[in-house]
Amino acid sequence: MAVIHQAELRPSKAEALAAWLPTQPWSSVPAGGRTTVAGKFRFDDPAGEVGVETLIVRTDDGRFLHAPLTYRGAPLAGAEAFLVTEMDHSVLGRRWVYDAVGDPVYADVLRRAIATGGHEAELERAAGTGTWDKEGTARGSGTATDSPTVTDVAARTEGATTTVDTGYGHIVVARVVGTALPDGDVLTAEWSDGSGVLAVLLP
């Protein structure tokens, strides 16, 4: 269960993505190009410290981009190249937002979801008044009973995929939904007007 606060963010997620995506060659989003969030879902950090959210972003030309983010209460050492923005959260304070492929917590929860057939987290309201409606779902195809804990990652991007070395195999992440991926256990997501394979786990 992911605990979600009703809060004001500065910059907003949309503003952060609008500034960051044009700097990423895989996005092909021009500076000033318009994007909208088509769907999103979250995974749980077992330690309860890091927010892990996947955003599906629709571009003006109809493509869907896969933009997983992590939200931290302090900088992640060695991950400067993956920093998307610093953000003020009206409840939690200063947050550091990362392209999740460079964050070992994301690799850990993503690997576990793929390998064990896991799915997205329920979205609990922080005030304890129920849950938020989901704007996307995801499920892994694996049947393993468990997944080793990932504590370190190395990520490299080539074209429209990023390969994350977890120390327990590799995760190939599609940055553009529909990009050809190798065979393996996968994470498939659905949102209101689309679906696709977002990542594959390789030995």
N, C-alpha and C positions, 0 to 999 in steps of 0.2 A: 504494500500500500504506500503510495507516494502522497505526502502531505503537502497541499497546495494552499498558499496564502492568497487572499485577495489584496493585491498591493499595487502601488504605482512604481513603474520602472523608468529610470532615466539613464541612458536612452531606452526606448522601448525595444522589444525584440525585433519588431519590423524595421525600426531605424537602424539597429545594429546590423541586421542582415543586409539592408540596403547599402550600407557603407562597406561591409566586408565582402560580400559576394563578388563585386566587380574586381576585387584584388585577387580572386582565385581563378587561374586559367581554365580550370575544368568547368566553370559555371557559364562562360561565354555571356555573362551579363554585363552590358556596357555601363560605364559610370552614368548615374542618373536613370538607369533602366528600372522599370517598374516590376515589382514582384509581389505576390500575395501568398500568405500561408494557406495551403490547401488542406492540411491535416497535421496532426501531431499526436504523439503518445510518449509515455514515460516508462522507464525502468526503475526499480528500487536499487539504491545503494545499500548493501547489507549493513554497512556501518552507520547509515543514516546521516552522512555528512555532505555528500555531493549530490546535487540535483542532476539527473540524467534525462535529457529530453531530445527526442527526434522530431525535427520539423521537416515537412514536405512542402517545398516552395514551388509555386507555379510561376513560370516566366511569361512574358508578353507573347512569346512565340509558341506557347502551349506545352513546353517541356516541364517535367517535374524534377526538381533538384532535391537531393537527399542531404540535409544539413543537421547532423546530430551535434548537440551542444552539451557541455557540462558546466554547472554553476558551482563555484567554490567560494568559501569565506576567506580564503587567503591564496596568494599566488602558488601555482604548482611549479616547483623547482624543475628547471630544465625544459619547460614547455613554452618558453617565450615565443617560439615560432608559430605556436598554435593559438595564441591569444587572439580572440575575436574583438573583445572590448572589456572595459571595466564598467560596471553598472551600479547605480544606487537603487537599492530595494527598500521601499518605505517601511518594511517590517524587519528584514534581516540585515539591513545595512549594506556596506560595500560588498560587491560580488565581482569575481573574476570569471569571465565567460570564455570557454575554450572550444575550439574545433575538437570534438570529442575523440577523433581518431588518435590524438596525441595524449589522451588521458587513460591511464591504466584502469581506472574504475569503470570507464565505459567499455573497454576491451573485456574486462572481467564479466560484467553483466551481459554484454552482447554474446560473448562466447558461451556463457551458461544458458542463455535463452535458446541459442541455436542448437547446442549439443543435447539439451535435455527436453526439447519441445516446449520451452517456456513461452510466456506471453507477456504483454504489457501490464503495467501496474494499474490497480484501481486508484482513483484520484480522490483522496479524502480531503474534505474541507478542514482547514486548520482550526476553525472555530468549533469543530466537532458536531456540525449540523448536517452531516450527510456527505454525499459525494458530488463531484463535478461530472457533467456529461463528458463522455469521451469524444474526441475528434479524430480518432484513428485507432486501429488495432494492429497487433503484430504477433506472429507465432513462429517458433522454430520448428524445423522438421526432424530434429534428431530424437533418439530414443535412449540416450545415455542416462544413467541414474544420478550422475553428479558431474561436476566440471571442476578442474583444478583452479585455484585462485591465482589470477593474473596480477602481478605486482609491478611489472615493468614492460614497456612497449617500445617498439621502433616502427615508425610509419614512413612510407614513401608513396608518393603519388605519381602515377604515369597515366597520361590521358585523363579519362573520366573514371578511373578507379584509384583507390588508396589501399595498399596492402599493409596490414598491421601485424607485425611479428609479436606474438604474445608470450613466447617461450614454451607454449603448448600448442604449436601449430600456428597457422596464419589465417587471418580474416581478411577477405577481399571485400571492400566496401564500394558499392556503386555510388558515385557522386551524382550521376545523372540516371534517373530511373529508366530501365530498359537497356542499359549498357550490357553487352554480352559478358557473362561471368563463367568461370570454370565450373565443373561439376563438383558437387559436395552437398553437405547439409546446409540449409539456407534459412534465412529470416525473410518471411514474406509479410508485407504490410498492406492494409486496406484503409482507404479514407473515402470521403463522400463521393468523389468523382474519379477515383482511380485505384489502382493496386499495382504491386510489383515486388520483385525480389530486391532486397536492399543490401544483402550481404551473404557471403558463403564462407563456410569454415573448411579449411584445408589442413591436412596433416602437417 
